[in-house]
């Protein structure tokens, strides 16, 4: 019997509460999600911190804290110049004093009303939450900027192993899925048996930073994720990974209503022993393909149910969702 696909709460129930907060995760569990997804970055003292990015001015109140004004910095992260406040410049003790805020306040004004109410979490805090959710509850752990952090002397392999040990989890626990936009870290984690499954995250125009570094060193053109799927093909991932987490746009063939291309990808992946997750299910018009929008209002919920059902019909193994209850409602 085929396993029912996972509903993975994207940074918790981030459609209902600011992402990566305790209420977001607890709401996701109460809404029937099978898994929750944290993004991991490092603090200055090597703590695995749960934030969407290491630049935190958009998700915390750090910019309004005068005691941290001297930490404002400009850095190049994965080839992109950014100005802001970065987790690796703060100890965990300092980060723990910051309060979260909604990353998309214009699109989710209800969430923004909760700004300043919740502290940042560590990975070890989320392991405790997952334990309370039950023995079959899954964590889909996204490793952020591994090449960048390795250049600063941080090791995700060592930090993950430490936190799992401290929380009483095995490194190869069946409840653990590891994923990243960089394939090399995922291959290493798989070889070290840190996590039970290992997924490579892909987007249409994205060029993985580790692949870009390699291409520059070899003097060859970099290859995008879309080119990886259409060029070398899925055979290149078989035996090295357990699955792919694909942007839903990678499954479209012209129109969102014509998903034969996506169906072929899913079928081929399954033949090769690979699973396919898709991201991210969001009901607002802003995030839906044009075919499924109901108006020009970006906040209005469009024809999300029809879109979600189309994606489930492909036979995917899981989907990330900002509103887990809506994904649960449409899941076959």
PEQUIUR-V192121 format. One record per helix or strand of 2 or more residues. SS is the DSSP state (a for helix, b for strand). FROM is the first residue (numbers start at 0). TO is the last residue. If there is no record, write none. Layout:
BEGIN
SS:FROM:TO
SS:FROM:TO
END
This chain:
BEGIN
b:5:9
a:21:29
b:34:36
b:38:41
b:47:49
a:61:63
a:65:70
b:72:76
b:79:83
a:86:88
a:91:94
b:98:99
a:108:111
b:120:121
a:122:132
b:137:142
a:145:150
a:155:165
b:175:179
a:182:190
b:196:201
a:208:217
a:224:229
a:233:235
b:242:246
a:247:250
a:259:270
b:274:280
a:284:286
a:289:291
a:303:311
b:317:320
a:323:329
END
